[in-house]
Structures are given as structure tokens and as C-alpha cells.
């Protein structure tokens, strides 16, 4: 069997996939050229507590951790929000189908990936992640505001859900018993979470927080932290969000001993999906593996259901 690196480097099919994949990132200078345009919306993707530390003037805010609502995940077949709720939430950001969107965070790209994934999942076709985030923006002279959020005129957004981007709990349950066709990867960087030694919180509905009842991991899931794919984990200026393609290919090669194969569907998850899991989703796509899905329910859903099995460490 050929090595995975050889497959990734030499396969015309993989090369074509990489060459034709739409780049989800935008550089600082290109982003700066968009400031002030009426059809552009910058979206701050970090938590509300970080807003006053600095943001691009006129930004909206989409902290994706707060946009995964477990009641909606259960009611709407794995979506983070049911479509009418998502339509209203996205429209309230001043976004419609014609809006060019630039999402950004402090620089790691984790939260920005969650905002990007959310918008892409509901069919927004023109969303980019600011590569290097606010750290690079500031380093290149981009203006930063520390004031309160400006009022945003809502727009009408009609979701067109891209279901091929996600796996719901039914598919994940199937994947746990179908290693021939699936690989599940756990993107959480905290080994204590994976081992079930800590319990994290989530939202069941807006403003209604709860602690997930059980810790642990999905049976068969490989611990593959998002940090292994990160090019800027410390949010420094002028560092790329993702590692370069050769380094990402090396990370995927390491998964081969855990059952990775180019023809398998890889399902990524973390605690709420929209963050570490979405970051890993982007990394796997950039590395040339197109058969990737995100389990948006992630541990918030799995750990809350006592009927679902827990993974056990060897």
C-alpha cells in the first residue's frame, strides 16, 4: 500500500481537489480594501467579553459557541439552529446573500472557523476568514475600535442548508460500528475532556446554560487535537491560521495508524462543534481530504444522552 504522503503528493485526483478547493481565507491587505463598502460585513467571532479589547469598526458579532443550541440540534436533525431561527440570527447581523462577509478572531482562527462554518452551513457563499485575525490586522495598520457595537439594520436571509457538511447523531452512531467507511476524530485539545475527567457547559436554548452530564469520548474516536493543525495557536501577527499543506499532510499521515484512509468519511467533533471541530474540518479540507463532516451536536449532545455509549481508553 502506498504511503499516505505519496498519495497526497502524487495523486492527480487529490492534487485537483486541492487546486480547485475554494480558499476560505482572505489576507489582511485584501480585507482592508473592503472597509467602508456597503455590501461588506465584518464579523467579530470571539466572545462578548473580548469585544472591548478591540474590533474592526462596524463589525457584527457571531460567537459560534453561543449559536449551537442543543434543543435545536435535537429538533432539527443536527443543525445548530433550526432554519427559521438561523435565518433571523444571520439577518440580524446585516447579512443577506449579496453581502460579502469577513469573519475574524484574535488570530488563532478557532472561533472564526466556527462563525465561517455556521454561515457556510446555512448556504452563505461569500464568507472568508481573516488570515492571522486581529493580530495581523493591527500589525498592518488596520483601524481598531473599542467602543460599543453600532446599530445594524437587519436584512432578509434565506437559508439553503448544506447538509453534506454535517453528520447528525444517527450517522455518528452508525460510524462507531463502521470502521471500514468512517473515521471519527476528536478535535478537543484538552486530554482531560477526552478522558472524561472534566465536564463542560453548553446552551440548550438562548441564555439557558447547563453542564453536560457525562465526560468522555465517542467510541472509536481518535484524539487528534486542533492544535496539531494550527499555524497560529498563540494569535501572533503575520502567522497563517493553518499550517502549510506539507505539514497538514504529515498530520493526516499520522492518523493512518488509527484507521485513516483516503476513501473514508472523516467526522470531526469537539464540545459544541463550532470551534475546535470546525477548525479541524477546515484543516482536513486543506490537506486534500474532501470527505469530511462536522458533528455539530458534538459532546454537548453525546454526553447528555445516557443511552449513548462512552468510549473506553485501552
N, C-alpha and C positions, 0 to 999 in steps of 0.2 A: 504493500500500500504506500502510495506517495506521501511524503510529509505534508502537513497542512500548509507550511510556509511555501513549499513548491506549488501546491495547488493555488494558493492565493496569488503568488507572484507570476505563475506561468499560465494559468487557465485563462483562455480568451473570454470565457463567459464571465468569470469574476472580474477580469480587467474591464470588460464592457460595463458591468454593473457599477463599478467604482467610477468609471469615466462619465457615466450618464446619470449618476445619482445627483439629485438636486442638492446643492450645498445649502445647509440651513444656517450658515454663519454669514455675518457681514462685518467687514473691517471698520475700524474707528473712523478713518477719513471718509469712507463712503457713507457712514452713518451721520457724521457731522454735516454732510452736504444735504441731509434730509431735514435738518432742524428748521422749523418755521413753515414747512409745507403743509397746506391744509388737508391733504389726503394721507398724512402720515401720523401714526400714533406710537409714541414711545411708551413702553410698559415696564414699570419697575416690578421686579419679581421677588424681591426679598420681603421679609416680614415687616409689618407696620412699624415695629419698634426701630427699624433701620432707616425709615423714611427721612427722619430729621438729620441723619448723618450725611445726607446728600443724595440728590436725584437729579435727573435731567428735567429742566423746566417743562411744564405742560404734560408730564407723564401721568398715566393712569397707573393703578396698582393691581397686580394679579399674583397673589401669593398662593401658589397652587396647592400647598398643604391644606389650606382652608377651603379649597374648591373640590375636594374629594369628600363627598357626603355619603356615609355608609348606608343610610336609608335609601338614597337614590341608587347606589351601586346595586343593592339587592332588588330594588323595584324595577330597574331599567337595564337589566341584563349586562351588568358590568360597567356601565358608563359612570363616570364620576358625578355627573349631574344628569337628571332626566332632561330631555331635549328642551322643553319649554323653559325650564329654569336656566339652562345653559344659554339659551337664546337671549333671555333677559339680562343675564350677567355679562355676557360679551357685549351686547348692545350698549349697556350702561357704561362701558369703557370708551364709548365713542368709536366703535369698530363695526364696520359692515364689510361686505365682500370686496368693496373697492379700496378699502383702507390698507395702506402699507404699514406693517407693524414691525417694530424693533423691540424685542424683549431683552432685558439685561438684569444682572445682579451685581454683587460686589466684584465678581471676577472668577469665581470657581466654575460657574456655569450650571451648578446643580439646580438651583431654583429657577434659573432662566430656562433650563431644559423642561421643567415641569410646566411652565407657562406656555412654552412653544408647543409641547405635546398636547396640552389641553386645546389650544386654538386649532392645531392641525387635525386633531381627532374630530372636531366638530365641523371640519371642512374649510377652514380659512386657509387659503392657498398662498398668501403672501406675508408670511411671518418669518423673521430672521432673528437669530441670536447674536447680540453684540459680542464678538470675539474679544476676550480679555476684560469684558464688563466695565464697570465704573473705574477700576484701577487704570486701565488703558485709556479710557475716556479722559480722565483727569490729566494723565501724563502727556496727552496730545493737545492739551489746552481746551478741552470741551468744557462748556459752562455748566456749573452745578448749582442747584438751588437747594436751600434748606427750609424753605417756607412751607406753609400748609398747601394741601392739594387744591388745585384750581377746579372750579366747577366745569364739568364736562357735559356737553349736550349729547344725550343718548341717540343711538342710531338703531335701525332695524337690522338685525342679523338673523338669517335663516340657516339653522344647522343642516349640514349634509354629512352625517356621521360616517366616518371611515372605519368600519368595524374590523377590517383586516389588520388594524393597528393594535387591537387588544385581544386578550383572552379573558373570558369570564370564568367564574369558579367551576363551572361544569367542564370546560375544556382543561383547566388546570388539574382537576380530579382525574380526568382521562389521562393526562400527561404523566401523572405519578405512576401509572401502570403501563406506560407505553414508551419504554426507553429506546425502542427501535426507531421511533419517529420524533421524539421530543427530548430536549434537554432544558431543565429548569435551573436558572441561575439566580442566586440571592445577592442583590447589589448592596446590602447594608454593610457599612464599613466597621460596625461595632460588633465584635465577636460575641459579646455578652448578649446582644439581641438575638443573634443566630442560635446561641446555645440556650436561650430561654431564661437567662439569669436576670434580665430586666424587663419591665413592662412599660410600654409607651402609650400615649394618649392619641385619640383621633376624634373626629367630629361625626356624629350621626346625622345631624342637620345643622343649619346655620346657628352658631353660638352654643350648640349643645355638645359639650365635650365629655368623653368617657375614657376610662383606661381599659385597654384591650385585656380580656380576661386571662389569656394564656400567652406564654412566651414560647419561642422555638422556631422551627422552620418547616417548610413544606417538604413532605417525604421525597427523598431523592434529589433535593435541590443542592446545587454546588455553591459553596461560599466563594463568591467572586466579587469583592468589594469594588464600588465605583471608583475608588481612589487609584486602582490599578490602571485605569484608563485615562485618568485626569492629567492634563498638561499644566494646570494652574491651581492646584489644590489650596495654595496659600493666598490666592487672589492678588498676585503681583502684576505690575504693569508689563505690557508687551509680551505676555506669555499666552500661548494658544489654549483654548478651553480643553481641547482633546490632544492627547499625544499624537505624534505623526503616524502615518499609515504603517510603516515598518514596525513601530513599537506596538501598535494595536494588534497587528498580525501575530506578534510574539505572544501577546496576552491570550489571544484565541488559541494559539498552538498549545498553550499550557492546559487549556480545557480539554484537549484531545484525550488525555489520560482519564478524564472524568466522563467520557462518553460523547464529546463533541464530534459531529460530522457535518460536512457542508450541506448535506441534504436534509438535516433535521430542522424542525421548528424550535427555535430557542425562545423560551418565555422568561422574561426578566420581571423581578418584583423586588419591593423593599418594604417599607412600612405602610405608606399610602400610595405607592406607585409613582406619583407625580413629584419627582425629585431624583433620588438616587437611582430608582428604576428607569426613569425616562432618560437619565444621563447615560446609563449603560445601554439602553436601546439605541441612542444616537451613536455611541462608540462602536457597537456591533455593526450597525449600518455602514459607518465609515470604513470599518475593516473589511467590508465586502460581503457580509452575511445579510442577505435581504429577508430571509425567513425568520424575522424577529417579531415578537408580540410582547406587549406590556400587560401584566396582570394588574389592572388598576386597583382592584379590591385589596390586593397585597395582604400583608399580615394583619392589617386592621380588620379585614373580613375573615380571613382564615382563622386567626387566633380567637375570634369572637364566636366561632361556631363549634360547640363541643362535639358535634357529630363528625367533624373532620379530623383525620389522623395527624399526629405530630411526627416530625422526622426524629430519628434517633441517631446519635453520633456513634460511629464504630468504636 
